[in-house]
Amino acid sequence: MRVAFVTPRYGPQVTGGAETGARLLAEHLVRRGGFEVEVFSTCAVDRVSWDNVLARGTSRLSDVVVHRFETVGGRPPAFKGLDERLGLAPWHAESEDVERWVELNGPVSPGLVEAVTESGADVAVFYPYQYHPIVTGIGRVPMPRVLHPAAHDEPALYLPLLRDVFQSADAICYHTEAERRLVQGAHRVADKPQIVLGLGVAAPAAGGRVGGEILGIGDRPYVICLGWVAEQKGSAMLARYFGLYKERQRGPLALALVGPVSMEFAPQPDVVVTGAVDEPAKWDLLRDATALVSPSAFESFSLAVMEAWEQAVPVVVNARCEPTRDHCERSGGGLWFGSYLQFEAVLDRLLADGPLRAELGRRGRDYERRHFSWPGLIERYAGFLAEVVERGPGPRPGPGSGAGAPAAQPAPTA
């Protein structure tokens, strides 16, 4: 079977849960056998500038054929204002404004969609839902279409034009049950073939170094936040909460923010910002952490949580993020906070109770290995793709048809 993945960025140097998910699935399909996998993406790594930093053309990466196309510009300053204005009432946005939002959001990459259309693939996989190649391409390709929304509760999910993205899909693959509930509450897609799949976790590739030595803090205990360090990922909130915690609770605990940085905040003596690290350093840092903290309210799955559990490290998540909270509730492997006082109480409890940390980590690892090991997961996905191909492509909704009108408008949040 020939599978074409369409994703705005692709490669191990790309930081982003959705794009990482697309790469992992593509690579594991090839390793399984029985699949020829091609990826259609851009030359960009950064999702704001969309600068062309990777070579244009066709290459092979981990036995996956990758076709890269140049972009024609990044997000201009006008995008921020338009995004904020549409975010006030996205379900009432005018079509012209949404079309402009899609264009400015990018990445605009002439030739990418045409190449997918002419690829001869048996099925096209679009991942995630809101970027220009996905919005403009999913209704145009002739083969059956699978959508991986990688959705979270954000204004873009409710923009009228993006209803057609969900309606154009012949099948939908979700990361979690929470994501499926969210999407089905926003769009009438419950009748479409679907699967809740998630993602698998790579085998740890530890480098044999002590986490505290990597951070330069010696033998001090630390909690780790792994991933993109950005305002929208809750990083500023976490740094603020941790600073207040250290004022109220004196002690040696440190915080490690590990990942590419796209925000600025005042230096704090007990906060170490590493920037991006290699895989061995990542696994060493996770292994020796007291806990992993995931402050983001906007996750559709969270590989970082699963990677922490693979190391039997307990996790602490944002109570407003339903997918990560669901993971914790179902596994018994983590705790959550919805305010600073809850954050303080959770940290105090974990620091004071070693047996509790061990039990949470054990439960989390059992859950991760039971549900998200690659061999079983990729077999389920392979069967799902085979069923989609057997059914063939369905009809496309007309532009702006509104066939997927929201079942209900989301309630305002504070």
C-alpha positions in Angstrom: 0.0 0.0 0.0 1.3 3.5 -0.9 0.6 6.1 1.8 1.2 9.8 1.4 1.6 11.9 4.5 0.9 15.6 4.3 2.3 17.7 7.1 3.7 21.3 7.2 7.0 20.4 8.8 8.9 17.1 8.9 12.1 15.8 10.4 13.9 15.0 13.7 14.8 18.7 14.0 11.2 19.7 14.1 9.7 20.4 17.5 6.0 19.9 17.5 3.8 17.1 18.8 1.7 16.8 15.6 4.6 16.8 13.2 6.5 14.4 15.4 3.5 12.1 15.4 3.4 12.1 11.6 7.1 11.2 11.4 6.8 8.4 14.0 3.8 6.9 12.2 5.5 7.1 8.8 8.7 5.5 10.1 6.9 2.7 11.9 4.7 1.9 8.9 7.9 1.4 6.8 9.5 -0.8 9.5 6.4 -2.9 9.7 6.6 -3.8 6.0 3.9 -3.8 3.4 3.8 0.0 3.0 5.5 2.4 0.7 5.5 5.8 2.6 6.0 9.2 1.1 5.9 12.5 2.9 4.9 15.8 1.3 6.1 18.7 3.4 8.0 22.0 3.2 11.5 23.2 3.6 10.6 24.9 6.9 11.4 24.1 10.5 10.0 27.1 12.3 6.2 27.4 12.2 6.2 31.2 12.5 8.8 32.3 10.0 8.3 29.3 7.7 11.9 30.0 6.5 13.2 27.6 3.9 16.1 26.1 5.8 16.0 22.5 4.5 16.9 21.4 1.0 14.2 21.4 -1.6 13.5 18.2 -3.5 13.3 14.5 -2.7 15.4 12.6 -0.1 15.1 9.6 2.0 15.0 9.8 5.8 14.8 6.6 7.9 13.6 4.7 4.7 10.8 7.2 4.3 10.7 9.1 1.0 10.4 12.8 1.7 9.4 15.5 -0.8 10.1 19.0 0.3 8.7 22.2 -1.3 9.6 25.8 -0.7 7.3 28.2 1.1 6.6 31.7 -0.1 6.7 33.6 3.2 6.1 33.4 6.9 3.4 34.9 9.1 3.3 38.6 8.6 2.6 41.0 11.5 -1.1 41.2 10.4 -1.7 37.6 11.3 -1.6 38.3 15.1 -4.3 41.0 15.0 -6.5 38.9 12.7 -6.0 35.8 14.8 -7.0 37.7 18.0 -10.0 39.3 16.4 -11.4 36.0 15.0 -10.7 34.3 18.3 -13.3 36.4 20.0 -16.1 34.7 18.2 -14.7 32.2 15.7 -18.0 30.5 14.9 -19.3 33.8 13.5 -16.2 34.7 11.4 -16.8 35.8 7.8 -15.5 33.5 5.1 -13.2 36.2 3.6 -11.5 36.7 7.0 -11.1 33.0 7.6 -9.6 32.5 4.1 -7.1 35.3 4.8 -6.4 33.7 8.2 -5.5 30.3 6.5 -3.3 32.2 4.0 -1.4 34.1 6.7 -1.2 31.1 9.0 0.7 29.3 6.3 2.8 27.7 5.2 1.9 28.6 1.6 3.8 26.2 -0.6 3.0 26.2 -4.3 3.2 22.7 -5.8 2.9 20.7 -2.6 -0.8 19.9 -3.0 -0.5 19.3 -6.7 2.3 16.8 -6.0 0.1 14.9 -3.6 -2.8 14.9 -6.0 -0.5 13.4 -8.7 1.3 11.0 -6.4 -0.8 7.9 -7.2 -0.9 7.0 -3.5 -3.6 4.7 -2.2 -4.4 6.9 0.8 -3.5 10.4 1.9 -2.9 11.2 5.6 -3.3 14.9 6.6 -1.7 15.9 9.9 -2.7 18.2 11.7 -5.9 20.1 10.7 -5.3 23.9 10.7 -2.4 24.6 8.3 -2.6 25.8 4.7 -1.6 22.6 2.9 -4.1 20.6 4.9 -7.0 23.1 4.6 -6.4 23.6 0.8 -5.5 20.0 0.0 -7.7 17.6 1.8 -10.7 18.3 -0.4 -8.8 18.2 -3.6 -6.8 14.9 -3.6 -8.5 12.0 -5.5 -7.6 9.2 -3.0 -9.2 8.4 0.3 -8.2 10.9 3.0 -7.4 10.3 6.7 -7.3 13.3 9.0 -5.3 13.4 12.2 -6.6 16.6 13.7 -4.2 16.8 16.7 -6.9 19.2 18.0 -7.2 21.0 21.2 -9.7 23.6 22.4 -8.6 26.7 20.5 -10.5 29.2 18.4 -9.2 27.8 15.1 -11.2 24.6 15.7 -14.5 26.6 15.4 -13.7 28.7 12.3 -16.4 28.0 9.7 -14.1 27.3 6.8 -12.3 24.7 8.7 -15.5 22.7 9.0 -14.9 21.6 5.4 -11.5 20.1 6.5 -13.3 17.7 8.8 -16.1 17.0 6.4 -13.6 16.3 3.6 -12.0 13.5 5.6 -13.0 10.0 4.8 -11.8 8.8 8.2 -10.4 10.4 11.4 -7.6 9.3 13.7 -7.6 10.7 17.2 -4.8 10.8 19.8 -7.1 10.4 22.8 -10.8 9.9 23.7 -10.7 13.5 25.1 -9.7 14.8 21.6 -12.5 12.8 20.0 -15.1 14.3 22.4 -13.8 17.7 21.7 -13.9 17.3 17.9 -17.3 15.7 17.9 -18.6 18.5 20.1 -17.4 21.0 17.5 -18.2 19.2 14.2 -20.7 16.6 13.1 -18.3 13.9 12.3 -19.4 11.1 14.7 -20.6 9.0 11.7 -17.2 8.9 10.0 -14.9 5.8 10.4 -12.6 6.6 13.2 -10.0 5.3 15.6 -8.4 6.5 18.8 -4.8 5.5 18.3 -2.4 7.7 20.3 1.4 7.4 19.7 4.1 5.0 20.7 7.2 5.9 22.7 10.7 5.3 21.4 13.1 3.1 23.4 15.1 5.3 25.7 18.6 6.2 24.4 20.3 7.3 27.6 23.8 8.7 27.5 24.8 7.6 30.9 25.1 11.1 32.4 23.6 12.3 35.7 20.7 14.7 35.1 21.9 17.2 37.7 25.3 17.3 36.1 23.8 18.1 32.7 21.9 21.0 34.3 24.8 22.1 36.4 23.0 21.8 39.7 24.9 18.9 41.2 22.8 16.6 43.3 19.8 18.9 43.8 16.4 17.5 43.1 14.6 18.9 40.1 11.3 18.8 38.2 11.4 18.9 34.4 9.2 20.5 31.8 10.0 18.9 28.4 9.1 20.5 25.1 8.6 23.8 23.4 9.3 26.7 25.9 6.6 29.1 24.9 3.8 31.3 26.3 1.1 29.2 24.7 2.6 26.0 26.2 2.2 27.4 29.8 5.9 27.9 30.2 5.6 31.5 31.6 2.9 30.4 34.0 5.1 27.5 35.2 8.1 29.7 35.8 5.9 32.2 37.7 4.4 29.5 39.8 7.7 27.9 40.5 9.2 31.3 41.5 6.4 31.8 44.0 6.8 28.3 45.2 10.4 28.9 46.0 9.6 32.1 47.9 7.1 30.2 50.1 8.9 26.9 50.3 12.6 27.1 50.8 14.6 24.1 49.7 16.9 22.7 47.0 14.3 21.9 44.4 15.1 23.3 40.9 13.1 23.5 37.6 14.5 22.5 34.3 12.9 23.9 31.1 14.1 21.6 28.4 13.4 22.4 24.7 13.6 25.1 22.1 12.9 28.5 23.5 10.6 31.1 21.8 9.8 33.4 24.7 11.6 35.6 27.2 11.3 35.8 31.0 13.4 37.2 33.8 16.2 34.8 35.0 15.4 32.9 38.2 18.1 31.4 40.3 16.4 28.0 40.6 15.2 27.7 37.0 17.6 26.2 34.4 16.7 26.8 30.7 18.7 24.3 28.6 17.3 24.9 25.1 17.1 21.9 22.8 19.0 18.9 23.8 19.9 15.6 22.1 18.1 12.4 22.7 20.6 10.8 25.2 20.5 14.0 27.3 16.8 14.1 27.2 16.4 10.6 28.5 19.1 11.2 31.2 17.3 14.3 32.4 13.9 12.5 32.5 15.3 9.5 34.3 16.7 11.5 37.2 13.8 14.0 37.6 11.6 14.0 40.6 8.6 14.6 38.3 7.7 15.9 34.9 5.4 19.0 34.8 3.2 19.5 31.8 1.8 23.1 32.2 0.1 23.3 28.8 -3.6 23.5 28.6 -3.4 22.8 24.8 -2.3 19.2 24.2 -4.0 16.5 22.2 -1.8 13.7 23.5 1.6 14.7 25.0 4.6 12.4 24.1 6.5 14.1 27.0 4.1 12.6 29.5 4.5 9.1 28.0 8.3 9.5 27.9 8.3 10.4 31.6 6.2 7.3 32.3 8.5 5.1 30.3 11.2 6.1 32.8 8.7 5.5 35.7 8.7 9.2 36.6 5.4 10.7 37.9 3.8 13.6 36.1 1.9 16.7 37.1 -0.4 18.2 34.4 -2.6 21.2 33.9 -6.2 20.4 35.1 -7.6 22.3 32.2 -6.0 20.0 29.6 -8.5 17.2 29.3 -6.2 14.7 27.3 -3.3 14.8 29.8 -5.7 14.8 32.8 -7.5 11.8 31.2 -4.1 10.0 31.0 -3.5 10.7 34.7 -7.0 9.6 35.8 -7.0 6.4 33.7 -3.5 5.4 34.6 -3.2 6.6 38.2 0.2 7.8 37.2 0.0 11.5 37.8 -1.6 14.5 39.6 -2.9 17.8 38.3 -3.3 21.4 39.3 -5.8 24.2 38.4 -4.4 27.0 40.5 -1.2 28.0 42.2 -2.2 26.6 45.6 -2.9 23.3 44.0 0.4 23.4 42.3 2.1 24.0 45.6 0.2 21.2 47.3 1.1 18.7 44.6 4.8 19.5 44.7 4.9 19.4 48.5 3.2 16.0 48.4 5.5 14.5 45.8 8.7 15.8 47.5 7.6 14.5 50.8 6.5 11.0 49.7 9.0 8.8 47.9 6.8 5.7 47.9 4.0 7.7 46.3 6.4 8.9 43.6 7.4 5.4 42.9 3.8 4.1 42.8 2.7 6.9 40.4 5.7 6.2 38.2 5.0 2.4 38.2 1.3 2.9 37.3 2.2 5.4 34.6 4.7 3.0 33.0 2.2 0.1 33.1 -0.4 2.3 31.3 2.1 3.6 28.7 3.4 0.1 27.9 -0.1 -1.4 27.8 -1.7 1.1 25.5 1.1 2.8 23.6 3.7 0.2 22.6 4.6 0.5 18.9 4.1 -3.1 17.7 0.4 -3.3 18.7 -0.3 0.3 17.9 1.1 0.1 14.4 -0.9 -3.1 13.6 -4.1 -1.3 14.6 -3.1 1.7 12.4 -2.2 -0.6 9.4 -5.6 -2.3 9.7 -7.4 1.0 9.9 -5.7 2.3 6.7 -6.5 -0.9 4.9 -10.2 -0.4 5.7 -10.2 3.2 4.6 -8.6 2.2 1.2 -11.1 -0.7 0.8 -14.1 1.7 1.3 -12.6 4.2 -1.2 -13.0 8.0 -1.3 -16.3 9.6 -0.3 -17.9 12.8 -1.7 -16.3 16.2 -1.1 -18.4 19.0 0.5 -18.6 22.1 -1.6 -16.6 25.1 -0.4 -18.2 26.8 2.6 -21.0 24.2 2.6 -21.3 24.4 6.3 -22.1 20.7 6.3 -20.1 20.3 9.5 -21.7 23.1 11.4 -20.8 23.0 15.1 -23.2 21.0 17.2 -22.8 23.6 19.9 -20.9 26.8 20.6 -18.2 26.5 23.3 -18.8 28.3 26.5 -16.6 31.3 27.1 -13.6 30.5 29.4 -12.1 32.9 31.9 
